[in-house]
Amino acid sequence: MHTLEVEIFNTQLTVWTGENVAYLEALAAEVDARIQQLYTTSAQISPLRAAIMAAYMFADEAKQQQGKRGQKLIPGSS
């Protein structure tokens, strides 16, 4: 394992990875773009709220995709 430096919403983060670096960089860019979009298009939203809403939206998308495949996102969840 090694570390990777990524930037999300003007914040430098260190990520431990054994995964594909290009994938993780693309993932960070996607998260950054979602937060930036929410922050710039929503009136009077705080950076924290933009990050929380982005996480909520990603979780919703993941759950819907897994529901389409008949899988559960979290074991024991409905």
mmJSON file of the N, C-alpha and C atoms, coordinates in Angstrom:
{"data_MODEL":{"atom_site":{
"group_PDB":["ATOM","ATOM","ATOM","ATOM","ATOM","ATOM","ATOM","ATOM","ATOM","ATOM","ATOM","ATOM","ATOM","ATOM","ATOM","ATOM","ATOM","ATOM","ATOM","ATOM","ATOM","ATOM","ATOM","ATOM","ATOM","ATOM","ATOM","ATOM","ATOM","ATOM","ATOM","ATOM","ATOM","ATOM","ATOM","ATOM","ATOM","ATOM","ATOM","ATOM","ATOM","ATOM","ATOM","ATOM","ATOM","ATOM","ATOM","ATOM","ATOM","ATOM","ATOM","ATOM","ATOM","ATOM","ATOM","ATOM","ATOM","ATOM","ATOM","ATOM","ATOM","ATOM","ATOM","ATOM","ATOM","ATOM","ATOM","ATOM","ATOM","ATOM","ATOM","ATOM","ATOM","ATOM","ATOM","ATOM","ATOM","ATOM","ATOM","ATOM","ATOM","ATOM","ATOM","ATOM","ATOM","ATOM","ATOM","ATOM","ATOM","ATOM","ATOM","ATOM","ATOM","ATOM","ATOM","ATOM","ATOM","ATOM","ATOM","ATOM","ATOM","ATOM","ATOM","ATOM","ATOM","ATOM","ATOM","ATOM","ATOM","ATOM","ATOM","ATOM","ATOM","ATOM","ATOM","ATOM","ATOM","ATOM","ATOM","ATOM","ATOM","ATOM","ATOM","ATOM","ATOM","ATOM","ATOM","ATOM","ATOM","ATOM","ATOM","ATOM","ATOM","ATOM","ATOM","ATOM","ATOM","ATOM","ATOM","ATOM","ATOM","ATOM","ATOM","ATOM","ATOM","ATOM","ATOM","ATOM","ATOM","ATOM","ATOM","ATOM","ATOM","ATOM","ATOM","ATOM","ATOM","ATOM","ATOM","ATOM","ATOM","ATOM","ATOM","ATOM","ATOM","ATOM","ATOM","ATOM","ATOM","ATOM","ATOM","ATOM","ATOM","ATOM","ATOM","ATOM","ATOM","ATOM","ATOM","ATOM","ATOM","ATOM","ATOM","ATOM","ATOM","ATOM","ATOM","ATOM","ATOM","ATOM","ATOM","ATOM","ATOM","ATOM","ATOM","ATOM","ATOM","ATOM","ATOM","ATOM","ATOM","ATOM","ATOM","ATOM","ATOM","ATOM","ATOM","ATOM","ATOM","ATOM","ATOM","ATOM","ATOM","ATOM","ATOM","ATOM","ATOM","ATOM","ATOM","ATOM","ATOM","ATOM","ATOM","ATOM","ATOM","ATOM","ATOM","ATOM","ATOM","ATOM","ATOM","ATOM","ATOM","ATOM"],
"id":[1,2,3,4,5,6,7,8,9,10,11,12,13,14,15,16,17,18,19,20,21,22,23,24,25,26,27,28,29,30,31,32,33,34,35,36,37,38,39,40,41,42,43,44,45,46,47,48,49,50,51,52,53,54,55,56,57,58,59,60,61,62,63,64,65,66,67,68,69,70,71,72,73,74,75,76,77,78,79,80,81,82,83,84,85,86,87,88,89,90,91,92,93,94,95,96,97,98,99,100,101,102,103,104,105,106,107,108,109,110,111,112,113,114,115,116,117,118,119,120,121,122,123,124,125,126,127,128,129,130,131,132,133,134,135,136,137,138,139,140,141,142,143,144,145,146,147,148,149,150,151,152,153,154,155,156,157,158,159,160,161,162,163,164,165,166,167,168,169,170,171,172,173,174,175,176,177,178,179,180,181,182,183,184,185,186,187,188,189,190,191,192,193,194,195,196,197,198,199,200,201,202,203,204,205,206,207,208,209,210,211,212,213,214,215,216,217,218,219,220,221,222,223,224,225,226,227,228,229,230,231,232,233,234],
"type_symbol":["N","C","C","N","C","C","N","C","C","N","C","C","N","C","C","N","C","C","N","C","C","N","C","C","N","C","C","N","C","C","N","C","C","N","C","C","N","C","C","N","C","C","N","C","C","N","C","C","N","C","C","N","C","C","N","C","C","N","C","C","N","C","C","N","C","C","N","C","C","N","C","C","N","C","C","N","C","C","N","C","C","N","C","C","N","C","C","N","C","C","N","C","C","N","C","C","N","C","C","N","C","C","N","C","C","N","C","C","N","C","C","N","C","C","N","C","C","N","C","C","N","C","C","N","C","C","N","C","C","N","C","C","N","C","C","N","C","C","N","C","C","N","C","C","N","C","C","N","C","C","N","C","C","N","C","C","N","C","C","N","C","C","N","C","C","N","C","C","N","C","C","N","C","C","N","C","C","N","C","C","N","C","C","N","C","C","N","C","C","N","C","C","N","C","C","N","C","C","N","C","C","N","C","C","N","C","C","N","C","C","N","C","C","N","C","C","N","C","C","N","C","C","N","C","C","N","C","C","N","C","C","N","C","C"],
"label_atom_id":["N","CA","C","N","CA","C","N","CA","C","N","CA","C","N","CA","C","N","CA","C","N","CA","C","N","CA","C","N","CA","C","N","CA","C","N","CA","C","N","CA","C","N","CA","C","N","CA","C","N","CA","C","N","CA","C","N","CA","C","N","CA","C","N","CA","C","N","CA","C","N","CA","C","N","CA","C","N","CA","C","N","CA","C","N","CA","C","N","CA","C","N","CA","C","N","CA","C","N","CA","C","N","CA","C","N","CA","C","N","CA","C","N","CA","C","N","CA","C","N","CA","C","N","CA","C","N","CA","C","N","CA","C","N","CA","C","N","CA","C","N","CA","C","N","CA","C","N","CA","C","N","CA","C","N","CA","C","N","CA","C","N","CA","C","N","CA","C","N","CA","C","N","CA","C","N","CA","C","N","CA","C","N","CA","C","N","CA","C","N","CA","C","N","CA","C","N","CA","C","N","CA","C","N","CA","C","N","CA","C","N","CA","C","N","CA","C","N","CA","C","N","CA","C","N","CA","C","N","CA","C","N","CA","C","N","CA","C","N","CA","C","N","CA","C","N","CA","C","N","CA","C","N","CA","C","N","CA","C","N","CA","C","N","CA","C","N","CA","C","N","CA","C"],
"label_alt_id":[null,null,null,null,null,null,null,null,null,null,null,null,null,null,null,null,null,null,null,null,null,null,null,null,null,null,null,null,null,null,null,null,null,null,null,null,null,null,null,null,null,null,null,null,null,null,null,null,null,null,null,null,null,null,null,null,null,null,null,null,null,null,null,null,null,null,null,null,null,null,null,null,null,null,null,null,null,null,null,null,null,null,null,null,null,null,null,null,null,null,null,null,null,null,null,null,null,null,null,null,null,null,null,null,null,null,null,null,null,null,null,null,null,null,null,null,null,null,null,null,null,null,null,null,null,null,null,null,null,null,null,null,null,null,null,null,null,null,null,null,null,null,null,null,null,null,null,null,null,null,null,null,null,null,null,null,null,null,null,null,null,null,null,null,null,null,null,null,null,null,null,null,null,null,null,null,null,null,null,null,null,null,null,null,null,null,null,null,null,null,null,null,null,null,null,null,null,null,null,null,null,null,null,null,null,null,null,null,null,null,null,null,null,null,null,null,null,null,null,null,null,null,null,null,null,null,null,null,null,null,null,null,null,null],
"label_comp_id":["MET","MET","MET","HIS","HIS","HIS","THR","THR","THR","LEU","LEU","LEU","GLU","GLU","GLU","VAL","VAL","VAL","GLU","GLU","GLU","ILE","ILE","ILE","PHE","PHE","PHE","ASN","ASN","ASN","THR","THR","THR","GLN","GLN","GLN","LEU","LEU","LEU","THR","THR","THR","VAL","VAL","VAL","TRP","TRP","TRP","THR","THR","THR","GLY","GLY","GLY","GLU","GLU","GLU","ASN","ASN","ASN","VAL","VAL","VAL","ALA","ALA","ALA","TYR","TYR","TYR","LEU","LEU","LEU","GLU","GLU","GLU","ALA","ALA","ALA","LEU","LEU","LEU","ALA","ALA","ALA","ALA","ALA","ALA","GLU","GLU","GLU","VAL","VAL","VAL","ASP","ASP","ASP","ALA","ALA","ALA","ARG","ARG","ARG","ILE","ILE","ILE","GLN","GLN","GLN","GLN","GLN","GLN","LEU","LEU","LEU","TYR","TYR","TYR","THR","THR","THR","THR","THR","THR","SER","SER","SER","ALA","ALA","ALA","GLN","GLN","GLN","ILE","ILE","ILE","SER","SER","SER","PRO","PRO","PRO","LEU","LEU","LEU","ARG","ARG","ARG","ALA","ALA","ALA","ALA","ALA","ALA","ILE","ILE","ILE","MET","MET","MET","ALA","ALA","ALA","ALA","ALA","ALA","TYR","TYR","TYR","MET","MET","MET","PHE","PHE","PHE","ALA","ALA","ALA","ASP","ASP","ASP","GLU","GLU","GLU","ALA","ALA","ALA","LYS","LYS","LYS","GLN","GLN","GLN","GLN","GLN","GLN","GLN","GLN","GLN","GLY","GLY","GLY","LYS","LYS","LYS","ARG","ARG","ARG","GLY","GLY","GLY","GLN","GLN","GLN","LYS","LYS","LYS","LEU","LEU","LEU","ILE","ILE","ILE","PRO","PRO","PRO","GLY","GLY","GLY","SER","SER","SER","SER","SER","SER"],
"label_asym_id":["A","A","A","A","A","A","A","A","A","A","A","A","A","A","A","A","A","A","A","A","A","A","A","A","A","A","A","A","A","A","A","A","A","A","A","A","A","A","A","A","A","A","A","A","A","A","A","A","A","A","A","A","A","A","A","A","A","A","A","A","A","A","A","A","A","A","A","A","A","A","A","A","A","A","A","A","A","A","A","A","A","A","A","A","A","A","A","A","A","A","A","A","A","A","A","A","A","A","A","A","A","A","A","A","A","A","A","A","A","A","A","A","A","A","A","A","A","A","A","A","A","A","A","A","A","A","A","A","A","A","A","A","A","A","A","A","A","A","A","A","A","A","A","A","A","A","A","A","A","A","A","A","A","A","A","A","A","A","A","A","A","A","A","A","A","A","A","A","A","A","A","A","A","A","A","A","A","A","A","A","A","A","A","A","A","A","A","A","A","A","A","A","A","A","A","A","A","A","A","A","A","A","A","A","A","A","A","A","A","A","A","A","A","A","A","A","A","A","A","A","A","A","A","A","A","A","A","A","A","A","A","A","A","A"],
"label_entity_id":["1","1","1","1","1","1","1","1","1","1","1","1","1","1","1","1","1","1","1","1","1","1","1","1","1","1","1","1","1","1","1","1","1","1","1","1","1","1","1","1","1","1","1","1","1","1","1","1","1","1","1","1","1","1","1","1","1","1","1","1","1","1","1","1","1","1","1","1","1","1","1","1","1","1","1","1","1","1","1","1","1","1","1","1","1","1","1","1","1","1","1","1","1","1","1","1","1","1","1","1","1","1","1","1","1","1","1","1","1","1","1","1","1","1","1","1","1","1","1","1","1","1","1","1","1","1","1","1","1","1","1","1","1","1","1","1","1","1","1","1","1","1","1","1","1","1","1","1","1","1","1","1","1","1","1","1","1","1","1","1","1","1","1","1","1","1","1","1","1","1","1","1","1","1","1","1","1","1","1","1","1","1","1","1","1","1","1","1","1","1","1","1","1","1","1","1","1","1","1","1","1","1","1","1","1","1","1","1","1","1","1","1","1","1","1","1","1","1","1","1","1","1","1","1","1","1","1","1","1","1","1","1","1","1"],
"label_seq_id":[1,1,1,2,2,2,3,3,3,4,4,4,5,5,5,6,6,6,7,7,7,8,8,8,9,9,9,10,10,10,11,11,11,12,12,12,13,13,13,14,14,14,15,15,15,16,16,16,17,17,17,18,18,18,19,19,19,20,20,20,21,21,21,22,22,22,23,23,23,24,24,24,25,25,25,26,26,26,27,27,27,28,28,28,29,29,29,30,30,30,31,31,31,32,32,32,33,33,33,34,34,34,35,35,35,36,36,36,37,37,37,38,38,38,39,39,39,40,40,40,41,41,41,42,42,42,43,43,43,44,44,44,45,45,45,46,46,46,47,47,47,48,48,48,49,49,49,50,50,50,51,51,51,52,52,52,53,53,53,54,54,54,55,55,55,56,56,56,57,57,57,58,58,58,59,59,59,60,60,60,61,61,61,62,62,62,63,63,63,64,64,64,65,65,65,66,66,66,67,67,67,68,68,68,69,69,69,70,70,70,71,71,71,72,72,72,73,73,73,74,74,74,75,75,75,76,76,76,77,77,77,78,78,78],
"pdbx_PDB_ins_code":[null,null,null,null,null,null,null,null,null,null,null,null,null,null,null,null,null,null,null,null,null,null,null,null,null,null,null,null,null,null,null,null,null,null,null,null,null,null,null,null,null,null,null,null,null,null,null,null,null,null,null,null,null,null,null,null,null,null,null,null,null,null,null,null,null,null,null,null,null,null,null,null,null,null,null,null,null,null,null,null,null,null,null,null,null,null,null,null,null,null,null,null,null,null,null,null,null,null,null,null,null,null,null,null,null,null,null,null,null,null,null,null,null,null,null,null,null,null,null,null,null,null,null,null,null,null,null,null,null,null,null,null,null,null,null,null,null,null,null,null,null,null,null,null,null,null,null,null,null,null,null,null,null,null,null,null,null,null,null,null,null,null,null,null,null,null,null,null,null,null,null,null,null,null,null,null,null,null,null,null,null,null,null,null,null,null,null,null,null,null,null,null,null,null,null,null,null,null,null,null,null,null,null,null,null,null,null,null,null,null,null,null,null,null,null,null,null,null,null,null,null,null,null,null,null,null,null,null,null,null,null,null,null,null],
"Cartn_x":[0.838,0.0,0.875,0.337,1.028,-0.017,0.451,-0.475,-0.604,-1.738,-2.038,-2.588,-2.102,-2.615,-3.689,-4.876,-5.96,-6.478,-7.13,-7.725,-9.219,-9.997,-11.456,-11.92,-12.577,-13.114,-12.035,-10.92,-9.778,-9.152,-9.327,-8.743,-7.871,-6.608,-5.693,-5.968,-6.11,-6.36,-5.336,-4.921,-4.033,-4.858,-4.817,-5.595,-4.627,-4.836,-4.065,-4.652,-3.786,-4.309,-3.432,-4.089,-3.469,-4.179,-5.085,-5.944,-5.304,-6.015,-5.638,-5.623,-4.474,-4.325,-5.199,-5.248,-6.06,-7.534,-7.997,-9.386,-9.649,-8.76,-8.954,-8.876,-8.008,-7.941,-9.23,-9.767,-11.031,-12.177,-12.165,-13.193,-13.152,-11.958,-11.809,-12.294,-11.995,-12.442,-13.968,-14.589,-16.045,-16.685,-16.114,-16.62,-16.443,-15.272,-15.002,-16.001,-16.237,-17.168,-18.578,-19.018,-20.365,-20.493,-19.493,-19.542,-19.488,-18.602,-18.499,-19.828,-20.469,-21.748,-22.808,-22.896,-23.88,-23.591,-22.323,-21.936,-22.191,-21.931,-22.068,-23.488,-24.326,-25.682,-26.752,-26.383,-27.359,-27.116,-28.154,-28.03,-27.719,-26.711,-26.349,-26.13,-25.513,-25.193,-23.757,-23.531,-22.186,-21.379,-20.052,-19.234,-19.54,-19.764,-20.083,-21.397,-22.404,-23.701,-23.579,-22.777,-22.566,-21.918,-20.935,-20.272,-21.23,-22.047,-23.02,-24.052,-24.534,-25.527,-24.921,-23.667,-23.003,-22.898,-22.514,-22.428,-23.792,-24.826,-26.191,-26.604,-26.278,-26.635,-25.886,-24.578,-23.817,-24.37,-24.714,-25.275,-26.605,-27.432,-28.719,-28.511,-27.595,-27.311,-26.807,-25.922,-25.387,-26.489,-27.335,-28.428,-29.407,-29.717,-30.625,-30.019,-28.724,-28.057,-28.046,-27.771,-27.76,-29.159,-30.149,-31.537,-31.951,-31.437,-31.731,-31.149,-30.069,-29.437,-29.916,-30.832,-31.36,-30.432,-29.476,-28.531,-28.847,-28.375,-28.519,-27.219,-27.298,-26.103,-25.418,-26.186,-25.662,-26.31,-25.522,-26.137,-27.155,-28.327,-29.38,-30.263,-29.913,-30.765,-31.868,-32.919,-34.028,-34.034],
"Cartn_y":[-1.19,0.0,1.242,2.284,3.563,4.667,5.897,7.016,7.781,8.437,9.267,10.577,11.684,12.997,13.389,13.711,14.201,15.505,16.279,17.536,17.492,17.71,17.766,19.042,19.884,21.153,21.982,22.13,22.929,22.395,21.123,20.486,19.32,19.34,18.252,17.08,15.903,14.693,13.634,12.865,11.737,10.461,9.663,8.431,7.254,6.279,5.036,4.197,3.684,2.943,1.764,0.749,-0.368,-0.507,0.427,0.406,1.155,1.172,1.88,3.385,4.012,5.43,6.289,5.974,6.753,6.707,5.552,5.424,6.312,6.282,7.092,8.582,8.971,10.383,10.803,9.935,10.23,10.293,9.417,9.423,10.726,11.154,12.419,13.584,13.569,14.637,14.665,13.493,13.414,13.963,13.603,14.11,15.626,16.107,17.543,18.28,17.752,18.4,18.455,17.393,17.369,18.412,18.479,19.465,20.875,21.113,22.439,22.848,21.91,22.202,22.574,21.818,22.115,23.453,23.707,24.926,26.176,26.086,27.274,27.513,26.492,26.675,26.784,26.558,26.647,27.921,28.684,29.952,29.698,30.361,30.373,28.987,28.095,26.775,26.809,26.177,26.131,25.026,25.117,24.039,22.68,22.659,21.402,20.828,21.663,21.19,20.693,21.368,20.916,19.533,19.315,18.017,16.927,17.251,16.28,15.944,16.948,16.696,15.866,16.128,15.332,13.873,13.647,12.275,11.595,12.328,11.797,11.415,12.275,11.997,10.777,10.665,9.501,8.22,8.272,7.097,6.697,7.679,7.409,6.747,7.278,6.699,5.261,5.013,3.66,2.696,3.133,2.276,1.967,2.961,2.725,1.751,1.895,0.98,-0.443,-0.6,-1.937,-2.513,-1.673,-2.13,-2.66,-2.066,-2.518,-3.907,-4.216,-5.532,-6.515,-6.088,-6.961,-7.168,-6.221,-6.33,-5.276,-5.511,-4.54,-3.773,-2.46,-1.638,-1.98,-2.105,-2.393,-3.668,-4.646,-5.884,-5.576,-6.171,-5.958,-4.764,-3.97,-2.804,-3.226,-2.431,-2.771,-1.898],
"Cartn_z":[0.0,0.0,0.0,-0.605,-0.603,-0.488,-0.431,-0.291,-1.594,-1.725,-2.879,-2.36,-2.886,-2.524,-3.532,-3.03,-3.886,-3.302,-4.138,-3.685,-3.958,-2.899,-3.017,-2.34,-3.104,-2.617,-1.918,-2.62,-2.161,-0.871,-0.601,0.578,0.133,0.553,0.237,1.174,0.606,1.381,1.0,1.972,1.727,1.832,0.787,0.711,0.663,1.541,1.48,0.358,-0.485,-1.614,-2.025,-2.45,-3.132,-4.475,-4.703,-5.891,-7.058,-8.145,-9.348,-9.074,-9.19,-8.889,-9.802,-11.073,-12.009,-11.616,-11.171,-10.727,-9.523,-8.541,-7.333,-7.63,-8.547,-8.939,-9.641,-10.491,-11.171,-10.17,-9.187,-8.154,-7.358,-6.98,-6.255,-7.106,-8.392,-9.294,-9.386,-9.413,-9.467,-8.191,-7.046,-5.773,-5.718,-6.117,-6.128,-7.028,-8.208,-9.139,-8.562,-7.907,-7.332,-6.224,-5.342,-4.255,-4.828,-5.787,-6.407,-7.041,-7.732,-8.397,-7.375,-6.302,-5.259,-4.59,-4.315,-3.608,-4.448,-5.749,-6.595,-7.085,-7.071,-7.599,-6.524,-5.278,-4.2,-3.403,-3.218,-2.496,-1.023,-0.528,0.885,1.489,0.737,1.277,1.802,2.938,3.509,2.82,2.871,2.301,2.934,4.245,4.923,4.407,4.273,3.776,2.34,1.519,0.134,0.121,1.011,1.073,1.55,2.544,3.053,1.987,1.289,0.234,-0.902,-1.242,-2.277,-1.838,-0.581,-0.063,-0.106,0.278,0.264,-1.161,-2.123,-3.516,-4.051,-3.731,-4.166,-3.539,-2.267,-1.591,-2.225,-2.539,-3.177,-4.539,-5.322,-6.637,-6.517,-5.556,-5.361,-4.94,-4.035,-3.551,-4.691,-5.499,-6.625,-7.633,-7.919,-8.846,-8.312,-7.039,-6.463,-6.386,-6.172,-6.168,-7.528,-8.593,-9.948,-10.209,-9.474,-9.625,-8.574,-7.714,-6.674,-5.508,-5.299,-4.205,-3.162,-1.952,-0.869,-0.726,-0.47,-0.295,1.014,2.08,3.412,3.905,4.329,4.84,5.935,5.831,6.825,6.521,5.503,5.186,4.249,4.236,3.34,2.122],
"occupancy":[1.0,1.0,1.0,1.0,1.0,1.0,1.0,1.0,1.0,1.0,1.0,1.0,1.0,1.0,1.0,1.0,1.0,1.0,1.0,1.0,1.0,1.0,1.0,1.0,1.0,1.0,1.0,1.0,1.0,1.0,1.0,1.0,1.0,1.0,1.0,1.0,1.0,1.0,1.0,1.0,1.0,1.0,1.0,1.0,1.0,1.0,1.0,1.0,1.0,1.0,1.0,1.0,1.0,1.0,1.0,1.0,1.0,1.0,1.0,1.0,1.0,1.0,1.0,1.0,1.0,1.0,1.0,1.0,1.0,1.0,1.0,1.0,1.0,1.0,1.0,1.0,1.0,1.0,1.0,1.0,1.0,1.0,1.0,1.0,1.0,1.0,1.0,1.0,1.0,1.0,1.0,1.0,1.0,1.0,1.0,1.0,1.0,1.0,1.0,1.0,1.0,1.0,1.0,1.0,1.0,1.0,1.0,1.0,1.0,1.0,1.0,1.0,1.0,1.0,1.0,1.0,1.0,1.0,1.0,1.0,1.0,1.0,1.0,1.0,1.0,1.0,1.0,1.0,1.0,1.0,1.0,1.0,1.0,1.0,1.0,1.0,1.0,1.0,1.0,1.0,1.0,1.0,1.0,1.0,1.0,1.0,1.0,1.0,1.0,1.0,1.0,1.0,1.0,1.0,1.0,1.0,1.0,1.0,1.0,1.0,1.0,1.0,1.0,1.0,1.0,1.0,1.0,1.0,1.0,1.0,1.0,1.0,1.0,1.0,1.0,1.0,1.0,1.0,1.0,1.0,1.0,1.0,1.0,1.0,1.0,1.0,1.0,1.0,1.0,1.0,1.0,1.0,1.0,1.0,1.0,1.0,1.0,1.0,1.0,1.0,1.0,1.0,1.0,1.0,1.0,1.0,1.0,1.0,1.0,1.0,1.0,1.0,1.0,1.0,1.0,1.0,1.0,1.0,1.0,1.0,1.0,1.0,1.0,1.0,1.0,1.0,1.0,1.0,1.0,1.0,1.0,1.0,1.0,1.0],
"B_iso_or_equiv":[0.0,0.0,0.0,0.0,0.0,0.0,0.0,0.0,0.0,0.0,0.0,0.0,0.0,0.0,0.0,0.0,0.0,0.0,0.0,0.0,0.0,0.0,0.0,0.0,0.0,0.0,0.0,0.0,0.0,0.0,0.0,0.0,0.0,0.0,0.0,0.0,0.0,0.0,0.0,0.0,0.0,0.0,0.0,0.0,0.0,0.0,0.0,0.0,0.0,0.0,0.0,0.0,0.0,0.0,0.0,0.0,0.0,0.0,0.0,0.0,0.0,0.0,0.0,0.0,0.0,0.0,0.0,0.0,0.0,0.0,0.0,0.0,0.0,0.0,0.0,0.0,0.0,0.0,0.0,0.0,0.0,0.0,0.0,0.0,0.0,0.0,0.0,0.0,0.0,0.0,0.0,0.0,0.0,0.0,0.0,0.0,0.0,0.0,0.0,0.0,0.0,0.0,0.0,0.0,0.0,0.0,0.0,0.0,0.0,0.0,0.0,0.0,0.0,0.0,0.0,0.0,0.0,0.0,0.0,0.0,0.0,0.0,0.0,0.0,0.0,0.0,0.0,0.0,0.0,0.0,0.0,0.0,0.0,0.0,0.0,0.0,0.0,0.0,0.0,0.0,0.0,0.0,0.0,0.0,0.0,0.0,0.0,0.0,0.0,0.0,0.0,0.0,0.0,0.0,0.0,0.0,0.0,0.0,0.0,0.0,0.0,0.0,0.0,0.0,0.0,0.0,0.0,0.0,0.0,0.0,0.0,0.0,0.0,0.0,0.0,0.0,0.0,0.0,0.0,0.0,0.0,0.0,0.0,0.0,0.0,0.0,0.0,0.0,0.0,0.0,0.0,0.0,0.0,0.0,0.0,0.0,0.0,0.0,0.0,0.0,0.0,0.0,0.0,0.0,0.0,0.0,0.0,0.0,0.0,0.0,0.0,0.0,0.0,0.0,0.0,0.0,0.0,0.0,0.0,0.0,0.0,0.0,0.0,0.0,0.0,0.0,0.0,0.0,0.0,0.0,0.0,0.0,0.0,0.0],
"pdbx_formal_charge":[null,null,null,null,null,null,null,null,null,null,null,null,null,null,null,null,null,null,null,null,null,null,null,null,null,null,null,null,null,null,null,null,null,null,null,null,null,null,null,null,null,null,null,null,null,null,null,null,null,null,null,null,null,null,null,null,null,null,null,null,null,null,null,null,null,null,null,null,null,null,null,null,null,null,null,null,null,null,null,null,null,null,null,null,null,null,null,null,null,null,null,null,null,null,null,null,null,null,null,null,null,null,null,null,null,null,null,null,null,null,null,null,null,null,null,null,null,null,null,null,null,null,null,null,null,null,null,null,null,null,null,null,null,null,null,null,null,null,null,null,null,null,null,null,null,null,null,null,null,null,null,null,null,null,null,null,null,null,null,null,null,null,null,null,null,null,null,null,null,null,null,null,null,null,null,null,null,null,null,null,null,null,null,null,null,null,null,null,null,null,null,null,null,null,null,null,null,null,null,null,null,null,null,null,null,null,null,null,null,null,null,null,null,null,null,null,null,null,null,null,null,null,null,null,null,null,null,null,null,null,null,null,null,null],
"auth_seq_id":[1,1,1,2,2,2,3,3,3,4,4,4,5,5,5,6,6,6,7,7,7,8,8,8,9,9,9,10,10,10,11,11,11,12,12,12,13,13,13,14,14,14,15,15,15,16,16,16,17,17,17,18,18,18,19,19,19,20,20,20,21,21,21,22,22,22,23,23,23,24,24,24,25,25,25,26,26,26,27,27,27,28,28,28,29,29,29,30,30,30,31,31,31,32,32,32,33,33,33,34,34,34,35,35,35,36,36,36,37,37,37,38,38,38,39,39,39,40,40,40,41,41,41,42,42,42,43,43,43,44,44,44,45,45,45,46,46,46,47,47,47,48,48,48,49,49,49,50,50,50,51,51,51,52,52,52,53,53,53,54,54,54,55,55,55,56,56,56,57,57,57,58,58,58,59,59,59,60,60,60,61,61,61,62,62,62,63,63,63,64,64,64,65,65,65,66,66,66,67,67,67,68,68,68,69,69,69,70,70,70,71,71,71,72,72,72,73,73,73,74,74,74,75,75,75,76,76,76,77,77,77,78,78,78],
"auth_comp_id":["MET","MET","MET","HIS","HIS","HIS","THR","THR","THR","LEU","LEU","LEU","GLU","GLU","GLU","VAL","VAL","VAL","GLU","GLU","GLU","ILE","ILE","ILE","PHE","PHE","PHE","ASN","ASN","ASN","THR","THR","THR","GLN","GLN","GLN","LEU","LEU","LEU","THR","THR","THR","VAL","VAL","VAL","TRP","TRP","TRP","THR","THR","THR","GLY","GLY","GLY","GLU","GLU","GLU","ASN","ASN","ASN","VAL","VAL","VAL","ALA","ALA","ALA","TYR","TYR","TYR","LEU","LEU","LEU","GLU","GLU","GLU","ALA","ALA","ALA","LEU","LEU","LEU","ALA","ALA","ALA","ALA","ALA","ALA","GLU","GLU","GLU","VAL","VAL","VAL","ASP","ASP","ASP","ALA","ALA","ALA","ARG","ARG","ARG","ILE","ILE","ILE","GLN","GLN","GLN","GLN","GLN","GLN","LEU","LEU","LEU","TYR","TYR","TYR","THR","THR","THR","THR","THR","THR","SER","SER","SER","ALA","ALA","ALA","GLN","GLN","GLN","ILE","ILE","ILE","SER","SER","SER","PRO","PRO","PRO","LEU","LEU","LEU","ARG","ARG","ARG","ALA","ALA","ALA","ALA","ALA","ALA","ILE","ILE","ILE","MET","MET","MET","ALA","ALA","ALA","ALA","ALA","ALA","TYR","TYR","TYR","MET","MET","MET","PHE","PHE","PHE","ALA","ALA","ALA","ASP","ASP","ASP","GLU","GLU","GLU","ALA","ALA","ALA","LYS","LYS","LYS","GLN","GLN","GLN","GLN","GLN","GLN","GLN","GLN","GLN","GLY","GLY","GLY","LYS","LYS","LYS","ARG","ARG","ARG","GLY","GLY","GLY","GLN","GLN","GLN","LYS","LYS","LYS","LEU","LEU","LEU","ILE","ILE","ILE","PRO","PRO","PRO","GLY","GLY","GLY","SER","SER","SER","SER","SER","SER"],
"auth_asym_id":["A","A","A","A","A","A","A","A","A","A","A","A","A","A","A","A","A","A","A","A","A","A","A","A","A","A","A","A","A","A","A","A","A","A","A","A","A","A","A","A","A","A","A","A","A","A","A","A","A","A","A","A","A","A","A","A","A","A","A","A","A","A","A","A","A","A","A","A","A","A","A","A","A","A","A","A","A","A","A","A","A","A","A","A","A","A","A","A","A","A","A","A","A","A","A","A","A","A","A","A","A","A","A","A","A","A","A","A","A","A","A","A","A","A","A","A","A","A","A","A","A","A","A","A","A","A","A","A","A","A","A","A","A","A","A","A","A","A","A","A","A","A","A","A","A","A","A","A","A","A","A","A","A","A","A","A","A","A","A","A","A","A","A","A","A","A","A","A","A","A","A","A","A","A","A","A","A","A","A","A","A","A","A","A","A","A","A","A","A","A","A","A","A","A","A","A","A","A","A","A","A","A","A","A","A","A","A","A","A","A","A","A","A","A","A","A","A","A","A","A","A","A","A","A","A","A","A","A","A","A","A","A","A","A"],
"auth_atom_id":["N","CA","C","N","CA","C","N","CA","C","N","CA","C","N","CA","C","N","CA","C","N","CA","C","N","CA","C","N","CA","C","N","CA","C","N","CA","C","N","CA","C","N","CA","C","N","CA","C","N","CA","C","N","CA","C","N","CA","C","N","CA","C","N","CA","C","N","CA","C","N","CA","C","N","CA","C","N","CA","C","N","CA","C","N","CA","C","N","CA","C","N","CA","C","N","CA","C","N","CA","C","N","CA","C","N","CA","C","N","CA","C","N","CA","C","N","CA","C","N","CA","C","N","CA","C","N","CA","C","N","CA","C","N","CA","C","N","CA","C","N","CA","C","N","CA","C","N","CA","C","N","CA","C","N","CA","C","N","CA","C","N","CA","C","N","CA","C","N","CA","C","N","CA","C","N","CA","C","N","CA","C","N","CA","C","N","CA","C","N","CA","C","N","CA","C","N","CA","C","N","CA","C","N","CA","C","N","CA","C","N","CA","C","N","CA","C","N","CA","C","N","CA","C","N","CA","C","N","CA","C","N","CA","C","N","CA","C","N","CA","C","N","CA","C","N","CA","C","N","CA","C","N","CA","C","N","CA","C","N","CA","C","N","CA","C","N","CA","C","N","CA","C"],
"pdbx_PDB_model_num":[1,1,1,1,1,1,1,1,1,1,1,1,1,1,1,1,1,1,1,1,1,1,1,1,1,1,1,1,1,1,1,1,1,1,1,1,1,1,1,1,1,1,1,1,1,1,1,1,1,1,1,1,1,1,1,1,1,1,1,1,1,1,1,1,1,1,1,1,1,1,1,1,1,1,1,1,1,1,1,1,1,1,1,1,1,1,1,1,1,1,1,1,1,1,1,1,1,1,1,1,1,1,1,1,1,1,1,1,1,1,1,1,1,1,1,1,1,1,1,1,1,1,1,1,1,1,1,1,1,1,1,1,1,1,1,1,1,1,1,1,1,1,1,1,1,1,1,1,1,1,1,1,1,1,1,1,1,1,1,1,1,1,1,1,1,1,1,1,1,1,1,1,1,1,1,1,1,1,1,1,1,1,1,1,1,1,1,1,1,1,1,1,1,1,1,1,1,1,1,1,1,1,1,1,1,1,1,1,1,1,1,1,1,1,1,1,1,1,1,1,1,1,1,1,1,1,1,1,1,1,1,1,1,1]
}}}
